[in-house]
């Protein structure tokens, strides 16, 4: 299949890739197109906005966590019934896990998918220099196709014409339009990125973005660039369904816990799980008959007082874990299982208390990077020695208040140790690392098997 597709990349972080991507996604949807969005790299917030703008679940592609074959398979499965696929890049086009190779970069994803690149440039303080920038990016890697350029934060139509003329005079890259600097289509950000789509609340933002794109972006040219792709050799990933051990898994889903890879949930379902959403913020009891809890990442630090005030839910989760129930938690979910979260203002909020530690927010204090997780002992994730890939992205640190037991060890992309992870007690494992289950499907199988052993 040809899979019409286009990668939207930036010259650097902060040039407005997400704004441009959302504007194009929303405008194409208003044209009646079935638009499938993807995000390059380990990001949860941008895909949430993609999903809201398109009405279709956005997915992550990642060169380091997943690899070329799996990226192509995941892409093919999601894009099979779409009219066009848009892949939003991460950081700058060539930025990844190393300064000397393309691993983990947007460029790597574009080459794995044989997809043309639309380069986004902040044109606010630029004229002829734009030509030099486009020329450099287009020629840096001959195996990459920089097919178009779009300018963001342009001051006026006249300013855009200067930029367009400069690029077209000195390069063969198509100039497809621009967006103005406009606070009405700007998404607020904070310590881990943009405000989530769940908090955005309505579709008004996407409607404004769609109109902005229709006014100043050549959408016909965008579709033409995407449609000029050659066929992609990829087999959609087939997930084997296993209904041998049906179990109910409660999945925390609200404004405090909203970071999940779709494939993680789908792989659990493929193992026979029925996923039941619940909210640690607003629900006062766990869903009936759940045999496992999955507490994803998110922003519990922003909702500390509400989480602390929901005493019945905190006690229900603690009792569940102490009775031997299976709990898997990542990052924000892990913080929730400690004794307390201390927010950026220094206020301490009592949490579930399964682990004798306090999670303390820090400014600055960002921990960021790819991780290989290796099990140091048998646990609900699998047998000793099992490895999986994921990433850390948090502004908190754990302060022990008693003895802590860890199930895993971490290494970075260079193979260097990053210390222990995976707080463990009974059938509870809680990591700072967000594991992508597709990198090691045995994790999903082991979690469901653990539940079945517990039920037995």
C-alpha positions in Angstrom: 0.0 0.0 0.0 1.1 3.6 -0.6 -0.1 5.0 2.8 -0.1 8.8 2.0 2.1 10.2 4.7 4.0 13.3 5.8 6.4 13.9 8.7 6.2 17.4 10.3 9.6 18.3 11.8 11.1 21.3 13.4 14.5 23.0 13.1 14.6 22.8 16.9 12.3 22.4 19.9 10.0 25.4 20.5 9.4 26.4 16.8 5.7 25.4 17.1 5.6 21.9 15.6 2.6 20.9 17.6 0.7 24.0 16.8 1.4 23.5 13.1 0.6 19.8 13.3 -2.7 20.4 15.0 -3.7 23.1 12.6 -3.1 20.8 9.6 -4.8 17.8 11.3 -7.9 19.8 12.2 -8.1 21.4 8.7 -7.8 18.1 6.9 -10.5 16.6 9.1 -12.8 19.6 8.2 -12.1 18.7 4.6 -13.6 15.3 5.3 -10.4 13.4 5.3 -9.8 10.4 7.6 -6.5 11.6 9.2 -4.3 9.3 11.2 -1.8 11.0 13.5 1.4 9.7 15.0 4.0 11.2 17.3 7.7 10.4 17.0 9.3 9.7 20.3 8.1 9.0 23.8 5.5 11.6 24.3 2.0 11.3 25.8 0.7 14.9 25.7 0.9 15.7 22.0 -0.8 12.4 21.0 -3.7 13.4 23.2 -4.2 16.6 21.3 -3.8 14.7 18.0 -6.6 12.4 19.1 -8.9 15.3 20.0 -8.2 17.1 16.7 -8.8 14.1 14.4 -11.2 11.9 16.3 -8.8 8.9 15.8 -6.4 7.5 18.4 -2.9 8.9 17.8 0.1 6.6 18.3 3.8 6.8 19.1 6.6 5.6 16.8 10.1 5.4 18.2 13.3 4.4 16.6 15.1 3.3 19.8 12.2 1.8 21.9 10.6 0.0 19.0 12.9 -0.3 16.0 12.3 -0.1 12.3 10.2 -3.2 11.7 7.9 -2.6 14.6 7.5 1.0 13.7 6.4 0.1 10.2 4.1 -2.6 11.5 2.4 -0.2 14.0 2.2 2.5 11.4 0.6 0.2 8.8 -2.0 -1.1 11.2 -3.2 2.3 12.2 -2.9 3.9 8.8 -4.6 1.2 6.8 -8.0 2.9 6.6 -6.8 6.5 6.6 -6.8 8.9 3.7 -3.6 10.6 5.0 -1.2 10.1 7.9 0.7 12.9 9.7 3.6 12.1 11.9 4.7 14.9 14.3 8.4 14.9 15.0 10.3 15.5 18.3 12.9 18.2 19.1 14.8 19.2 16.0 14.7 17.1 12.8 18.1 15.4 13.5 18.1 15.5 17.3 18.0 12.1 19.0 19.8 10.0 21.6 23.2 10.8 20.3 25.1 13.8 18.7 26.8 11.6 16.2 24.0 9.3 14.8 20.3 9.4 14.0 19.1 6.9 16.6 15.9 8.1 18.3 15.4 11.1 16.0 12.6 12.3 13.8 14.9 11.8 10.8 15.3 8.1 11.6 11.5 7.7 11.7 11.1 9.5 8.4 13.6 7.2 6.8 12.1 4.1 8.3 8.7 5.1 6.8 10.2 6.5 3.6 8.1 9.6 4.3 8.7 13.2 3.0 9.4 15.9 5.6 7.7 19.2 6.1 10.1 21.5 7.9 8.7 24.0 10.4 10.8 27.2 10.9 10.2 30.0 13.3 10.2 32.9 10.8 9.5 35.7 13.4 13.0 37.2 13.1 14.2 36.0 9.8 14.2 36.8 6.0 16.9 35.7 3.5 18.6 33.6 6.2 15.7 31.2 5.9 17.1 30.0 2.6 20.4 29.1 4.2 18.6 27.2 6.9 16.4 25.2 4.5 19.3 24.5 2.2 21.3 23.1 5.1 18.6 20.9 6.4 17.7 19.6 3.0 21.3 18.6 2.1 22.5 17.3 5.5 21.3 13.8 4.9 20.9 12.8 1.2 18.7 9.8 2.2 16.1 12.1 3.7 13.5 14.0 1.7 12.9 17.5 3.0 10.0 18.2 0.6 8.4 21.3 2.0 8.8 24.1 4.4 6.2 26.0 6.5 6.9 29.2 8.5 5.4 29.7 11.9 5.0 33.0 13.8 5.1 35.1 10.7 4.4 38.8 11.2 2.4 39.6 8.0 1.7 38.4 4.5 4.5 40.7 3.3 6.9 39.1 5.7 5.9 35.6 4.4 6.5 36.7 0.8 10.0 37.7 1.7 10.6 34.3 3.3 9.0 32.4 0.4 10.9 34.2 -2.3 14.3 33.6 -0.5 13.7 29.9 -0.2 12.3 29.4 -3.7 15.2 31.4 -5.2 17.9 29.3 -3.5 16.4 25.8 -3.0 14.1 23.3 -4.6 12.0 22.9 -1.4 8.3 23.8 -1.8 7.0 26.5 0.5 3.5 25.5 1.5 2.4 28.5 3.7 2.6 30.0 7.2 0.9 30.6 10.5 0.8 34.0 12.2 1.8 34.6 15.8 -1.6 34.3 17.5 -2.3 33.8 21.2 -5.7 32.5 20.4 -4.2 29.3 18.9 -1.4 28.9 21.5 -1.6 26.0 24.0 -0.2 26.8 27.5 2.7 24.7 28.8 4.2 23.7 32.1 6.9 21.6 33.6 6.4 18.4 31.5 5.1 20.0 28.3 1.8 21.3 27.0 -1.5 21.4 29.0 -3.2 18.1 28.2 -6.1 17.8 25.7 -8.3 16.6 28.6 -7.7 19.9 30.4 -8.2 21.9 27.2 -11.8 20.8 27.5 -13.5 21.8 24.2 -12.9 21.7 20.5 -12.8 25.4 20.0 -9.0 25.5 19.9 -8.9 23.0 17.1 -11.6 24.9 15.2 -9.5 28.1 15.4 -6.4 26.2 14.3 -8.3 24.6 11.3 -9.4 28.1 10.2 -5.9 29.5 10.5 -4.5 26.7 8.4 -7.2 27.0 5.8 -6.4 30.8 5.5 -2.7 30.7 5.1 -1.5 27.1 4.3 -1.8 25.4 0.9 -3.6 22.2 2.1 -3.8 20.9 -1.5 0.0 21.0 -1.6 0.2 19.3 1.8 -2.0 16.5 0.5 0.0 16.3 -2.8 3.3 15.9 -0.9 1.9 13.1 1.3 0.3 11.4 -1.7 3.5 11.3 -3.7 4.9 8.6 -1.4 5.9 5.3 -2.8 4.6 2.0 -1.4 5.7 1.0 2.1 6.7 -2.6 2.7 5.1 -3.3 6.1 2.8 -5.9 7.6 0.3 -4.6 10.1 1.1 -6.0 13.6 -1.2 -8.8 14.4 -1.9 -9.2 18.1 -2.7 -12.7 19.1 -5.9 -12.8 21.1 -5.7 -15.0 24.2 -9.0 -15.5 26.0 -7.8 -18.2 28.3 -7.5 -16.1 31.4 -10.2 -13.4 31.4 -9.5 -10.8 34.1 -10.8 -7.3 34.9 -8.1 -4.6 35.2 -8.9 -1.2 36.7 -7.1 1.5 34.7 -6.7 4.9 36.4 -7.9 7.5 33.8 -8.5 11.1 34.8 -6.6 14.4 34.8 -4.0 13.1 37.3 -3.4 9.8 35.5 -3.6 10.0 31.7 -0.2 8.8 30.3 -0.6 5.4 28.5 0.7 4.0 25.3 -2.3 2.6 23.5 -0.4 -0.6 22.7 0.1 -1.3 26.4 -3.6 -1.4 26.9 -4.2 -3.4 23.7 -1.6 -6.0 24.6 -3.3 -6.5 28.0 -6.6 -6.9 26.2 -5.0 -9.4 23.9 -4.0 -11.4 26.9 -7.7 -11.6 28.0 -8.0 -8.5 30.1 -11.2 -6.4 30.3 -10.1 -2.8 31.0 -12.3 -0.9 33.4 -11.5 2.9 33.8 -11.8 4.5 37.2 -10.7 7.8 38.7 -8.6 8.2 41.8 -9.7 11.8 41.8 -13.4 11.4 41.9 -14.4 7.8 42.5 -14.6 6.6 46.1 -14.5 2.8 45.4 -12.6 0.6 43.0 -14.6 -1.0 40.1 -16.3 -4.2 41.0 -14.3 -7.5 40.7 -11.1 -6.0 39.4 -8.1 -8.3 39.9 -5.4 -5.8 38.9 -4.8 -2.0 38.9 -2.8 -0.1 36.3 -1.8 3.4 37.5 -0.2 5.3 34.6 1.7 8.5 34.6 0.3 12.0 34.6 0.2 15.0 36.9 -0.7 13.8 40.5 1.4 16.7 41.8 -1.1 19.2 40.4 -4.0 17.4 42.1 -2.3 16.5 45.4 -5.0 18.1 47.7 -7.9 16.3 45.9 -6.1 13.0 45.8 -5.2 13.3 49.5 -8.8 14.2 50.3 -10.2 11.1 48.6 -9.4 9.0 51.7 -11.7 6.1 50.8 -10.0 5.6 47.4 -6.5 5.8 48.9 -7.5 3.2 51.5 -9.2 1.0 48.9 -6.0 0.9 46.8 -3.7 0.3 49.8 -6.0 -2.5 51.1 -6.0 -4.0 47.6 -2.2 -4.1 47.5 -1.8 -5.4 51.0 -4.2 -8.2 50.3 -2.0 -9.4 47.5 -3.7 -7.7 44.6 -1.6 -7.0 41.5 -0.8 -3.3 40.9 1.4 -2.0 38.1 2.3 1.7 38.3 4.4 4.1 36.3 5.9 7.5 37.2 2.9 9.5 38.5 1.2 6.3 39.5 4.3 5.3 41.4 4.3 8.6 43.2 0.7 8.1 44.2 1.6 4.8 45.9 4.2 6.4 48.2 3.4 8.0 51.6 3.2 11.5 50.2 3.8 13.9 47.3 5.4 17.3 48.1 4.5 19.8 45.4 6.4 22.7 44.0 5.2 25.0 46.7 6.5 22.6 49.4 3.1 21.4 50.5 3.0 17.7 51.4 -0.1 15.7 50.4 -0.7 12.2 51.9 -1.0 9.5 49.4 -1.7 5.7 49.4 1.3 4.7 51.5 2.2 1.3 50.1 5.9 2.4 49.9 7.8 4.2 52.7 9.0 7.2 50.6 8.0 10.7 49.7 8.0 12.0 46.1 9.3 15.6 46.1 8.9 17.9 43.1 12.0 19.9 42.1 12.6 23.1 40.0 14.8 22.6 38.1 15.2 18.8 38.3 14.1 17.2 35.1 15.1 13.6 34.6 14.9 12.6 31.0 16.2 9.7 28.9 15.7 6.4 27.3 16.0 3.4 29.6 16.5 -0.4 29.3 14.7 -2.1 32.2 16.2 -5.4 33.3 14.5 -7.5 36.0 16.9 -8.3 38.8 14.5 -10.9 40.3 11.2 -12.5 39.5 8.2 -10.2 39.8 4.8 -9.5 38.2 6.6 -8.2 35.1 8.4 -11.5 34.4 11.4 -13.7 35.1 14.9 -12.6 36.2 16.8 -11.1 33.3 13.8 -10.0 31.2 14.4 -6.7 29.5 12.1 -4.0 28.1 12.6 -0.5 26.8 11.0 2.7 27.9 11.8 6.2 29.0 12.0 8.4 32.1 10.5 11.9 32.1 9.9 13.5 35.5 10.6 16.5 37.8 10.4 14.6 41.1 12.8 12.6 43.2 12.1 9.8 45.8 13.2 10.4 49.4 13.1 7.1 51.3 11.4 7.0 54.7 12.2 3.4 55.3 13.7 0.4 53.5 12.8 0.1 49.8 13.0 -3.0 47.6 13.6 -2.7 43.9 12.9 -5.3 41.2 14.7 -3.7 38.3 17.9 -2.1 37.1 18.2 0.7 34.5 20.7 1.4 31.8 20.7 4.3 29.3 21.2 4.2 25.5 25.0 3.9 26.1 24.6 0.9 28.4 25.6 2.9 31.5 23.8 2.2 34.7 21.1 4.6 35.9 20.5 2.9 39.1 17.6 0.8 40.4 13.9 1.2 39.6 10.7 -0.7 40.2 9.7 -0.4 43.8 8.3 -3.7 44.8 6.2 -5.2 47.6 4.1 -8.3 47.3 2.4 -8.2 43.9 3.0 -4.5 43.5 5.6 -3.0 41.1 6.0 0.7 40.6 8.6 2.3 38.3 9.6 5.8 37.3 10.2 4.4 33.8 7.3 4.3 31.3 7.7 0.9 29.6 6.5 0.4 26.1 5.0 -3.1 26.2 5.5 -3.5 22.4 9.3 -3.6 23.1 8.7 -6.7 25.3 5.2 -8.2 24.9 6.0 -10.7 27.7 5.4 -7.9 30.2 1.7 -7.8 29.4 1.5 -11.6 29.4 3.3 -11.8 32.8 1.0 -9.2 34.3 -2.1 -11.1 33.4 -0.6 -14.4 34.4 0.3 -12.8 37.8 -3.4 -11.8 38.2 -4.5 -15.4 37.3 -2.1 -16.9 39.9 -3.4 -14.4 42.5 -7.0 -15.3 41.7 -6.2 -19.0 41.9 
